Amino acid sequence: MGHPATDAPGPPAFESLEHALANSDDYRPYQAREEQRRLEHHAQEERERQEEEDAERRREAAAWPCPTCGREVLPNDWEPRPTGSDCSVCTSTRRREQADTAARAAEEEEGREEARRNGLFGFLR
């Protein structure tokens, strides 16, 4: 933005003191706005940090001991579980044992079916 007299950027070469003091095109208003933005940003970060701490405190207050192993169980959002239920370690162990038991039962049943099909002397075939 140039000035009509010189069409050069910046203030005119000769500027009265009154005009220079009243000139809002200097760095002070910018710095004041920047400081205000910085303070607002800092306040917003502080509010977010406080909300996260409050949420963590509520989460920790809602913890319970695992009835199987005694570990502290914290509620979580990605795998909701009823209060008083087993911890994730005990739950995983129980699921793995159930899957292993089911696999063994299926293998045994398959072996019995094979024995029924082949009969008593099925090994001679």
NORMOVEN-V832961 format. One record per backbone hydrogen bond with DSSP energy under -0.5 kcal/mol. CO is the residue of the C=O (numbers start at 1). NH is the residue of the N-H. If there is no record, write none. Layout:
co = (CO,CO)
nh = (NH,NH)
//
This chain:
co = (1,3,8,13,16,17,18,19,26,27,28,29,30,31,32,33,34,35,36,37,38,39,40,41,42,43,44,45,46,47,48,49,50,51,52,53,54,55,56,57,58,59,60,64,66,71,72,73,82,87,88,89,90,91,92,93,94,95,96,97,98,99,100,101,102,103,104,105,106,107,108,109,110,111,112,113,114,115,119,121,122)
nh = (10,7,3,15,20,21,22,23,30,31,32,33,34,35,36,37,38,39,40,41,42,43,44,45,46,47,48,49,50,51,52,53,54,55,56,57,58,59,60,61,62,75,63,73,70,66,74,64,85,91,92,93,94,95,96,97,98,99,100,101,102,103,104,105,106,107,108,109,110,111,112,113,114,115,116,117,118,119,122,124,125)
//
